[in-house]
Amino acid sequence: MDSLDRAIINELTRNGRLANQELAARVGLTAAPCLRRVRRLEEQGIIEGYSARINYEAMDEGFEVLVFADLSRNDVASIEDFENTIMASENVVEFRRMYGLPDYYIKVRVKDSAAYERWFSEVAARHDSVIRVDSRITMKLLKAP
C-alpha cells in the first residue's frame, strides 16, 4: 500500500459516493489507474464497503448511550448467551468484548431516556450473568467516522 492508495482511502472515507473521475482528479491519477486501485483495495478487503452517514435525530433515534457491562461468569455458555442476546437487539449499534474491565462495551441508540430504560430492562438486565452495568449518556457527538 503506497501514498496513492492512502489518498484514495482518505478521499473515500470523506465521501464514499465520489465518482471515479473526481476521485482520480483529487489523488492525482487518471481514471483507469484510479479505478484499478480502488478495485484492488476492495478485492484485498481493505475497502470493505460503502455506507451513508445518517442523522439519527431526524429518525427520532438520537439518544445514544454507551453501556459498560460486566459478567459474573465467564464460561463459554454464559458468554455466548449474553453476546447472542445483545447482538439480537436492533437498538445496539456497536458491541465489543474488551480485554480487562469492563467485559463489554455496548453502544445503544434509542428515541429517549424512557426507551433506553425499556431496552435496559428488557435486554441487558434480564441476563443472568450480568453483575454490573454502567450507562453513560452522550451529551454531544464531537467526531465520528
N, C-alpha and C positions, 0 to 999 in steps of 0.2 A: 504494500500500500504506500503510495507516494503522496506528495503535496497536492497533486491534482485530484486524486481520489478523496483526500480530506476536504478539499474545497467543494467538491461535488456533494459530499455528505453534509457539510455545513450549510450549503445553499438549500438542499432538500429538507434539512431539518427546519429551516426557517419557513419554507414554502414547498410542501410536497407536490403541489399542483403546477409547478413551473413547467412550461413547455420545454422540450429538449433544446430548441433553438435559443431560448432565453437562458437556460442553464448553461449551455455551451458558451454563450457570449460572456456570461458572468465569470466563468472559470478560465476563459482564455483558450477555448478549443473550438474547432468546427463541430458541426452537428454529429457527423458519423462517428468520430472517435469518442465523443462525449457519450453517445448512446451506447457504444460498446462497453465503455467503462461502467455505466450505470447497470447494464445487464450483467456484467461480470460481478459487480458488487452484490446484485440480487442473487445470482447463482451461488456465490460464496456464502450467502446467508448474512452478509454484513448489513445489507438493507433487507429487513425482514418484511416490510410492508409500508403502507402509507395510511395516514389517518387524518381526521379532521379535529380541529380544536373546537370544543363545544362550550357554549355559555350555559352552564348548569343553572344559574339564577333564572334565565329565561325559561328553562324547563321546569322550574319550581323544585329543583333538587340542589339548591345552593348551600345547604347546611352540611358542612364537612366536619367529620370527627375522626381524629387519629386515636386509635384504640390500641393499648398495650395489654396483652393478656399473658398470664402465666398459668401453667397446668400443674396439678398436684402429682399426676402420674405421667411418666414419660415412656411407657411401654408402647409398642408398635400399635396395638389395637386402639388405645386411647388417642394417640397422635392422629392416626388415620381417621378415626371417627370425628374428632374435632375439626381437622382440616376439611373433611368432606362436608361437614355441617356449614362451616364458614364459606367455603367455595360455592355452595349451592345458593347462597343469598345473593339476590340481584342487586342489593344495595352496597355490596362490598366491591370496591373498585381497585383495590390493591391489597395483597395479602402476602406477608413474608414470614418465614420461620427464621428466627435470629440465633446467632451464637450468643451465649450468655443470657443475661436478663434484659428485657423481657423475653419470654419464649416466642411471642408473636407480635407482629406489627400489622394492624388492620386499618385500612382507610375506608370509611363508610360515608356514603353520600345519600342524604335524605332531604325531605322538604323542610323540616324544622325540628325543634327540640322534642316535641311530642312524638314525632315519627322516629327519632333516634331512640327514645325511651322504649317505644314498641319493639324496635329492632333488637335492642339490648335484652329486653325481657323475653322475647320470642326466640332469639338466636343465641347470643353469647352466654347469657346467664343460665340457659337450660342445660348446658353441657355439664356432665358430672365431674369432669376433671378440672374445670376452671376454678382456680382458687383466688385469683386477683385480676381485676380489670381496672385499668387507669384510662379514662377517656379525656382527651384534650380537644377542645373546640378551636377550629381555625378562626382567628379573628380577621385575617386578611391574607390572601394569597399574593405573595410578592414576586415569585418567579416560578415558572413551571416549564416543563419540557415543551 
